[in-house]
């Protein structure tokens, strides 16, 4: 007794005849757009009959080639020919060679062109890849709820109440719908990724906020996301998975499903039984993938929100408005002065260039001067250092650090005397009892901004004196005593 084992061929093995015939070779050539458009025009012209006259087909190929003047054809495609008709004939022969179309002789004087059925499938797949149809996400929630409803329905997979063909059709329909739901979720991930890429290229803070608050949350992917979160689909998916796991363990269900598969595919019962197990397992696996992809989408949504917040903070706090103004000014100058020379601009009103006079050198004077070699320096360090010298150096560094004027000192002074924005005071009411506070005051006069402690914000202030108001007579300028010093009266105002 011999047992024959049927090994199902892989996808690559089933496509091997098409590979050998060069069916996909046109898509790998630089002229692939011309091939695709020619195939599409021929399919549209053939309509339902799938055939058209040979002369008409060649005319359509010529029209498509003329619509792609930027595409350079290779010699075997007619690139060597200057005559458009000869070029179209050569390209038409390449379509025949790749078996996208075949010739059928009707009579001695009449030939028709048949469209390969595989070409229609290929063009349909290419159309799906080229088109971005976010409107299909609108029925995502409805389709997923309907899928779970059909699985959870009473006696949905009752082997005693269904024949094999009916169960096969039902499971195959569920597989196709589950695959469509997964494709919609992957499309939602793609849309979020597109928003992320666009957000990284935002030119201003206003554009960042508009994309985050308006464009992103008004997109079609949000309908899919809300349907997944608000309609209670995820708990239904878990219950549907439990039902499918029970079905995968029920031999009667697999036997009835195998009967339908065997009758439809023309295979034996043993192979059909194995394929029935694979179908049920594949359906359960696809449903299990939906919650996992939902968690990935949650992470992508959070990443986009963090990216938008970081981008907005960079554009407002860290980069500021001045670089944008300088860039706009430089762009305006470059645009108004395009094509001009500096010698021409010198004659424009208000364009007096203060450039350094240049001198042109000739002969040996134009050569680079010989660099003077530095004398050797003794870099040896005396390793024997007295303990007193170490203490002296440490004390010197400590005093230097203690008495240095830094923005941190100025920020500490402003936070103590001007706690709020808009506060101001003058040296008339200033009393500094210690040397440390006096150094803080001098730091305020040295700098005009300082970082806030334990924060990324920056505090700014402005120092003004009566001289700025037009008072130039020394006897009219009021004087104040600050510590041991007598200074002109100053007014300090906190700006931020």
Secondary structure, DSSP 8 states (H G I E B T S, - for coil): ----------HHHHTHHHHHTTTTGGGGSTTHHHHHHHHHHHHHHHGGGTEEEHHHHHHHHHHHHHT-TT----GGGTTT--SHHHHHHHHHHHHHHTTSEEEEEEETTEEEEEE-HHHHHHHHHHHHHH---GGGGGGHHHHHHHHHHHHHSTTTT-TTTS-HHHHHHHHHHHHHHHHHHHHHHHHHHHHHHHHHHHHHT--SHHHHHHIIIIITTTSHHHHHHHHHHHS-HHHHHHHHHHHHHHHHT-HHHHHHHHHHHHHHHT--HHHHHHHHHHHHHHHHHHHHHHHHHHHHHHHHHHHHHHHHHHHHHIIIIISTTHHHHHHHHHHHHHHHTTT--HHHHTTSTT------------GGGGS-------------------HHHHHHHHHHHHHHHHT---HHHHHHHHHHH--STT-EEEGGG----SHHHHHHHHHHHH-SEEE-TTSS-EEEEEEEEGGGGT---GGGS-EEEETTEEEE-EEEEE--
